[in-house]
């Protein structure tokens, strides 16, 4: 069945001569693996630039619950993150966030709130000043842990001046 969804590219692995297998965190299906044929060929229809880690994409995908490897029919940019792809410091922060997502999310379960948080994070990282990028890994790790069930309590005061989760 054909579905439209948004996705964040987490990982790309070469497969065969011209294909790739892409791990994508999608809005509708959670973590999914997609095979994209003929992407690593020379020519004007080369779409390999879409599958860089942290890329935000609009996808039209074939999805079958019984299969572990899905197919992508059409792909286009949801938001082009030019600053992340060109600035080495922002790119390092984005790769850190992608690695954290890859290591922590294993099941293909839907979590639209986490997806929205991640897309907002990457857009803010892309649009923010370079000085903001220094604190973004810590911001992402703290807020991402809340989605995993490790929320930090906001109970700091003069009576309670220590960190306790």
C-alpha positions, 0 to 999 in steps of 0.5 A: 500500500502507498503512503505519504510520510515524513522522515529523518534519515539515520543511516545509509548502507551500500547494497550491491552495485547501484542500490542503498539500504536506508534507515529512516525514522518516519512519522507514521511508521517509526524506524523503517528500512528502505531499499532504493535501487539505482541511486548510485549511478552517474547521471542527472537523476542521481538522488543520493544527496537526499540520503545524508544523515539528518536529512528531513524528507517527504517520502512516498513509500510502499509499506507492508507490515509483513516485510522488514525491508520496504521500498521508496517510490518518491522522495523530496526535501521536506526542509533543506538543511543547508547549514548543517550539511555545510558547517562542520560543527553543526554537522557534528552535532547532527551526527551525534543526535542521529547516532543517539537516535539510532542506538536508542530506537530499535523497534518500529513503533510510532512516536509522533511527539518524538518525531516532531521534537527531532525535526524541530531540533534539526531545523533549530540547529540549522537556523541557529547561530554557530554559538548555539550549536555548542549547547545543542548536544546536551539539550538534545540528550536531556530532552530525548531522555524524557521520551525514553522515560528518564525525565529530569525533575524540575525541582531545583531550589535553595532547599533542594540544590542538587541534581536528582532524576 
